[in-house]
Amino acid sequence: MKEKQRNIYALIQSIIRYLKTHGGSSPGVRSTLDKLAAMDLSKNQLVDVPPQGTRHNQILETAIDAISTPALNEIAGCLRASKDYLDWREDNAQFYPQGADLGDGYKNCNLHTVLIGPDACGYTHTDFSLGIFMLGPRTFYRDHCHDAPELYLNLSDKTGWRFKSGEWCDYPGGSFIWNAAGERHATRVYEQPFISVFVWTEKVHSLCNVMPFNDWAEIEHELTLQSTETDCHVSRKG
């Protein structure tokens, strides 16, 4: 087996071990593990897909290096070792209806790689996706929904989430986020980039629908101010 495939296999197995060990009764984890258990994830089933780098490589490295929750050390190490062997892509119009307004922040810095699923760089599956997802610092991922049930395993220390039309809540590294089919959700990223494991358990070809909310401009303005304040602080320190 090639080094590339060994590293991708190790990354996938580290994620599965974390789900089994830390998932507990978290919504979505059991269904994810049941789907994974029904797959042939033996080494000889790994595909051999050429790696694809990214213009966001420095931000990606920063995101991986910032993973600090001890229980995530194995995933972080495997992700670091396999990063250059993965097929990194940016979200584009194929995931959203034509004309969907995602905001400049999201369009400027988003990234994912599919480890299991259609066009994956690990294992091929027609209706299941598991991979790594990243957003740049101070990014607002606007309210949206999709028919695919979605599980996130947060790898970053802190990220803000809003579900339905509720209040914002911060979630730490190692926590799970479950978005049932059709449920509205939004994400905001602070000074450090956001990186996570994502799973779509079914309906992986469904589109994401952006759902307007009246505070988008306010949130994006606040994140821009944070960026300016950070830049000024660094400048004064220098």
C-alpha positions as CSV (number, residue, x, y, z in Angstrom):
1,M,0.0,0.0,0.0
2,K,1.2,3.5,-0.9
3,E,2.1,5.9,1.9
4,K,-0.7,8.2,0.7
5,Q,-3.3,5.4,1.2
6,R,-1.9,4.4,4.6
7,N,-2.2,7.9,5.9
8,I,-5.8,8.4,4.6
9,Y,-6.7,5.0,6.1
10,A,-5.2,6.0,9.4
11,L,-7.2,9.3,9.4
12,I,-10.5,7.6,8.7
13,Q,-9.9,5.0,11.4
14,S,-8.9,7.7,13.9
15,I,-12.3,9.5,13.3
16,I,-14.2,6.3,13.7
17,R,-12.4,5.5,17.0
18,Y,-13.3,9.0,18.3
19,L,-17.0,8.5,17.3
20,K,-17.1,5.1,19.1
21,T,-15.3,6.4,22.2
22,H,-16.7,9.8,22.7
23,G,-20.0,9.8,20.7
24,G,-22.1,8.4,23.6
25,S,-25.7,9.4,23.1
26,S,-25.0,12.4,20.9
27,P,-27.7,12.6,18.1
28,G,-26.5,11.4,14.8
29,V,-23.4,9.5,16.0
30,R,-25.2,6.1,16.3
31,S,-26.7,6.4,12.8
32,T,-23.3,7.4,11.4
33,L,-21.5,4.5,13.0
34,D,-24.3,2.1,11.8
35,K,-23.7,3.3,8.2
36,L,-19.9,3.0,8.6
37,A,-20.3,-0.5,10.0
38,A,-22.2,-1.6,6.9
39,M,-19.3,-0.5,4.6
40,D,-16.3,-2.4,3.5
41,L,-13.5,-0.1,4.8
42,S,-10.7,-2.6,4.4
43,K,-7.4,-1.3,3.0
44,N,-7.8,-3.0,-0.3
45,Q,-11.0,-0.9,-1.0
46,L,-9.2,2.4,-0.8
47,V,-9.2,4.4,-4.1
48,D,-6.1,6.0,-5.5
49,V,-7.1,9.6,-6.3
50,P,-4.4,12.2,-7.2
51,P,-4.1,14.8,-4.4
52,Q,-5.2,18.3,-5.0
53,G,-3.7,21.2,-3.0
54,T,-5.4,24.5,-2.1
55,R,-4.7,28.2,-2.2
56,H,-5.7,28.2,1.5
57,N,-2.9,25.9,2.6
58,Q,-1.5,28.3,5.2
59,I,-4.9,28.7,6.8
60,L,-5.4,25.0,6.7
61,E,-2.1,24.4,8.5
62,T,-3.0,27.0,11.1
63,A,-6.3,25.3,11.7
64,I,-4.7,21.9,12.1
65,D,-2.0,23.2,14.4
66,A,-4.6,24.9,16.6
67,I,-6.4,21.7,17.4
68,S,-5.7,21.5,21.2
69,T,-8.3,19.3,22.8
70,P,-6.2,16.3,24.1
71,A,-8.8,13.7,23.0
72,L,-8.4,15.0,19.4
73,N,-4.6,14.5,19.3
74,E,-4.8,11.3,17.2
75,I,-7.1,12.9,14.6
76,A,-4.9,16.0,14.5
77,G,-1.8,13.9,14.0
78,C,-3.4,11.8,11.3
79,L,-4.8,14.9,9.6
80,R,-1.4,16.6,9.6
81,A,0.3,13.5,8.1
82,S,-2.3,13.1,5.4
83,K,-3.0,16.7,4.5
84,D,-0.9,16.8,1.4
85,Y,-2.3,13.5,0.1
86,L,-6.0,14.7,0.1
87,D,-8.2,16.2,-2.6
88,W,-9.0,19.7,-1.3
89,R,-11.9,21.6,-2.9
90,E,-13.9,24.8,-2.4
91,D,-17.6,24.8,-2.2
92,N,-19.2,26.3,-5.3
93,A,-22.5,26.7,-7.1
94,Q,-23.0,22.9,-7.5
95,F,-24.1,22.8,-3.8
96,Y,-26.5,25.7,-3.9
97,P,-29.3,26.9,-6.2
98,Q,-28.3,29.4,-8.8
99,G,-28.0,32.9,-7.4
100,A,-27.8,31.8,-3.7
101,D,-26.2,34.6,-1.7
102,L,-23.6,33.0,0.6
103,G,-21.8,36.2,1.5
104,D,-18.3,37.2,0.7
105,G,-16.7,35.8,3.8
106,Y,-17.8,32.2,3.0
107,K,-16.9,32.5,-0.7
108,N,-13.5,33.9,0.2
109,C,-12.4,31.0,2.4
110,N,-14.1,27.6,2.6
111,L,-12.5,24.2,2.0
112,H,-13.4,20.5,2.2
113,T,-12.1,17.1,1.3
114,V,-14.3,14.0,1.0
115,L,-12.8,10.8,2.7
116,I,-15.8,8.6,2.1
117,G,-18.5,9.4,-0.5
118,P,-19.0,10.3,-4.2
119,D,-15.7,11.4,-5.7
120,A,-13.9,10.7,-2.4
121,C,-10.1,10.3,-2.0
122,G,-10.6,7.4,0.5
123,Y,-13.6,5.2,-0.2
124,T,-16.3,5.5,-2.8
125,H,-20.0,5.6,-1.6
126,T,-23.0,6.8,-3.5
127,D,-25.1,8.2,-0.7
128,F,-23.0,8.9,2.3
129,S,-20.2,11.5,2.8
130,L,-17.6,11.9,5.5
131,G,-14.7,14.4,5.3
132,I,-13.0,17.4,6.6
133,F,-14.5,20.9,6.4
134,M,-12.7,24.3,7.1
135,L,-13.8,27.9,7.2
136,G,-11.4,30.9,7.4
137,P,-11.1,33.2,10.4
138,R,-14.0,35.6,11.1
139,T,-16.2,33.9,8.6
140,F,-20.0,33.9,8.8
141,Y,-21.6,30.8,7.3
142,R,-25.1,32.2,6.7
143,D,-28.3,30.4,7.8
144,H,-29.1,27.5,5.5
145,C,-30.7,24.1,5.4
146,H,-30.5,20.9,3.4
147,D,-32.3,17.6,3.1
148,A,-29.1,15.7,4.1
149,P,-28.9,15.0,7.8
150,E,-25.6,16.3,9.0
151,L,-23.2,15.6,11.8
152,Y,-20.2,17.8,12.7
153,L,-17.3,16.8,15.0
154,N,-15.7,20.1,16.0
155,L,-12.0,20.0,16.0
156,S,-11.4,23.7,16.7
157,D,-11.4,25.2,20.2
158,K,-14.5,27.4,19.8
159,T,-17.1,28.1,17.1
160,G,-20.5,29.8,17.3
161,W,-23.7,28.0,16.2
162,R,-27.3,29.0,15.7
163,F,-30.1,26.4,15.2
164,K,-33.5,27.2,13.8
165,S,-33.9,30.9,14.9
166,G,-32.5,30.5,18.3
167,E,-29.8,32.1,20.3
168,W,-26.1,31.8,19.4
169,C,-24.1,29.3,21.4
170,D,-20.4,28.5,21.4
171,Y,-19.2,24.8,21.1
172,P,-15.8,23.6,22.1
173,G,-13.4,21.2,20.4
174,G,-14.5,17.6,20.6
175,S,-18.2,18.4,20.6
176,F,-20.8,17.1,18.2
177,I,-23.4,19.1,16.2
178,W,-26.4,17.4,14.7
179,N,-28.5,19.1,12.1
180,A,-31.5,17.0,11.2
181,A,-32.9,17.0,7.7
182,G,-34.3,20.4,6.8
183,E,-33.3,22.1,10.0
184,R,-32.0,25.7,9.7
185,H,-28.5,26.4,11.1
186,A,-25.7,28.9,10.8
187,T,-22.0,29.1,11.9
188,R,-19.7,32.0,12.9
189,V,-16.0,31.7,13.2
190,Y,-13.8,33.8,15.5
191,E,-10.1,34.7,15.2
192,Q,-8.9,31.1,14.6
193,P,-10.1,29.2,11.5
194,F,-12.8,26.5,12.0
195,I,-12.0,22.9,11.1
196,S,-14.2,19.9,11.6
197,V,-15.2,16.4,10.6
198,F,-18.5,16.5,8.7
199,V,-20.9,13.7,7.8
200,W,-23.9,13.7,5.5
201,T,-25.6,10.4,6.3
202,E,-27.8,10.3,3.2
203,K,-29.2,12.5,0.4
204,V,-25.7,13.7,-0.3
205,H,-26.7,15.2,-3.7
206,S,-29.3,17.5,-2.2
207,L,-28.8,21.3,-2.5
208,C,-28.2,23.7,0.4
209,N,-30.9,26.4,0.6
210,V,-29.9,29.8,2.0
211,M,-32.5,31.1,4.5
212,P,-32.3,34.9,5.0
213,F,-32.3,36.3,8.5
214,N,-32.4,40.0,9.5
215,D,-29.1,40.1,11.4
216,W,-26.7,39.0,8.7
217,A,-25.3,42.5,8.1
218,E,-24.8,43.1,11.8
219,I,-22.9,39.8,12.3
220,E,-20.7,40.3,9.3
221,H,-19.9,43.8,10.4
222,E,-19.0,42.6,13.9
223,L,-16.6,40.0,12.4
224,T,-15.0,42.6,10.2
225,L,-14.5,44.9,13.3
226,Q,-12.8,41.9,15.1
227,S,-10.5,41.5,12.1
228,T,-9.6,45.2,12.1
229,E,-9.0,45.3,15.8
230,T,-6.7,42.2,15.6
231,D,-4.7,43.7,12.8
232,C,-4.3,47.0,14.7
233,H,-3.2,45.1,17.8
234,V,-0.6,43.2,15.8
235,S,0.6,46.4,14.2
236,R,1.0,48.2,17.5
237,K,2.8,45.2,19.0
238,G,5.2,45.1,16.1
